[in-house]
């Protein structure tokens, strides 16, 4: 499916480029969770979402939670795309 000006999108409505960036963020977040000995469930509870797994896999963009997630995990914004 193609939308004017936004590029190709999958069935979720997330552009392919956003999907790649979100998956890269997901890898960084998963690595940091291991370092902090924190589970995805714990982070999801703190964020107040049940969609964390889908966000980390790039199936949902998660823009709403990005800033808060980076702050909780102490990830520098410059370290992520």
FINU-138422 format. One record per residue (C-alpha): residue number from 1; residue in three letters; x negated, y negated, z. Coordinates in nm, 3 decimals, padded with zeros to 5 digits. Last residue first. Layout:
<recs>
(rec NUM ALA (X Y Z))
...
</recs>
This chain:
<recs>
(rec 81 UNK (-01.876 -00.679 01.536))
(rec 80 UNK (-01.977 -00.591 01.889))
(rec 79 UNK (-02.295 -00.681 02.078))
(rec 78 UNK (-02.220 -01.055 02.050))
(rec 77 UNK (-01.906 -01.009 02.262))
(rec 76 UNK (-02.127 -00.882 02.546))
(rec 75 UNK (-01.989 -00.568 02.711))
(rec 74 UNK (-01.927 -00.592 03.083))
(rec 73 UNK (-01.678 -00.303 03.079))
(rec 72 UNK (-01.403 -00.512 03.241))
(rec 71 UNK (-01.494 -00.818 03.033))
(rec 70 UNK (-01.503 -00.624 02.705))
(rec 69 UNK (-01.164 -00.468 02.784))
(rec 68 UNK (-01.010 -00.807 02.873))
(rec 67 UNK (-01.130 -00.961 02.547))
(rec 66 UNK (-01.013 -00.666 02.334))
(rec 65 UNK (-00.672 -00.605 02.492))
(rec 64 UNK (-00.440 -00.804 02.263))
(rec 63 UNK (-00.656 -00.729 01.960))
(rec 62 UNK (-00.587 -00.359 02.008))
(rec 61 UNK (-00.611 -00.280 01.635))
(rec 60 UNK (-00.423 00.049 01.645))
(rec 59 UNK (-00.539 00.366 01.468))
(rec 58 UNK (-00.905 00.271 01.504))
(rec 57 UNK (-00.996 00.571 01.719))
(rec 56 UNK (-01.058 00.349 02.021))
(rec 55 UNK (-00.720 00.182 01.972))
(rec 54 UNK (-00.538 00.515 01.947))
(rec 53 UNK (-00.697 00.632 02.272))
(rec 52 UNK (-00.611 00.304 02.442))
(rec 51 UNK (-00.240 00.314 02.348))
(rec 50 UNK (-00.091 00.380 02.692))
(rec 49 UNK (-00.155 00.023 02.801))
(rec 48 UNK (-00.179 -00.164 03.131))
(rec 47 UNK (-00.542 -00.270 03.088))
(rec 46 UNK (-00.640 -00.124 03.426))
(rec 45 UNK (-00.439 00.191 03.354))
(rec 44 UNK (-00.597 00.226 03.010))
(rec 43 UNK (-00.943 00.190 03.165))
(rec 42 UNK (-00.870 00.467 03.416))
(rec 41 UNK (-00.724 00.690 03.144))
(rec 40 UNK (-01.027 00.632 02.924))
(rec 39 UNK (-01.239 00.761 03.209))
(rec 38 UNK (-01.506 00.574 03.403))
(rec 37 UNK (-01.853 00.703 03.486))
(rec 36 UNK (-01.991 00.355 03.411))
(rec 35 UNK (-02.241 00.485 03.155))
(rec 34 UNK (-01.976 00.719 03.012))
(rec 33 UNK (-01.729 00.431 02.980))
(rec 32 UNK (-02.001 00.228 02.808))
(rec 31 UNK (-02.049 00.495 02.541))
(rec 30 UNK (-01.672 00.515 02.486))
(rec 29 UNK (-01.650 00.135 02.455))
(rec 28 UNK (-01.932 00.117 02.199))
(rec 27 UNK (-01.779 00.396 01.992))
(rec 26 UNK (-01.435 00.233 02.009))
(rec 25 UNK (-01.582 -00.100 01.896))
(rec 24 UNK (-01.710 00.079 01.586))
(rec 23 UNK (-01.364 00.234 01.537))
(rec 22 UNK (-01.203 -00.111 01.563))
(rec 21 UNK (-01.441 -00.252 01.305))
(rec 20 UNK (-01.364 00.033 01.063))
(rec 19 UNK (-00.986 -00.001 01.112))
(rec 18 UNK (-01.004 -00.379 01.075))
(rec 17 UNK (-01.168 -00.321 00.737))
(rec 16 UNK (-00.901 -00.065 00.637))
(rec 15 UNK (-00.620 -00.307 00.723))
(rec 14 UNK (-00.384 -00.195 00.998))
(rec 13 UNK (-00.019 -00.162 00.887))
(rec 12 UNK (00.014 00.177 01.055))
(rec 11 UNK (00.066 00.355 00.721))
(rec 10 UNK (-00.270 00.236 00.590))
(rec 9 UNK (-00.353 -00.109 00.459))
(rec 8 UNK (-00.543 -00.231 00.156))
(rec 7 UNK (-00.640 -00.597 00.143))
(rec 6 UNK (-00.484 -00.888 00.332))
(rec 5 UNK (-00.453 -01.150 00.060))
(rec 4 UNK (-00.141 -01.007 -00.098))
(rec 3 UNK (-00.044 -00.676 00.056))
(rec 2 UNK (-00.137 -00.341 -00.095))
(rec 1 UNK (00.000 00.000 00.000))
</recs>
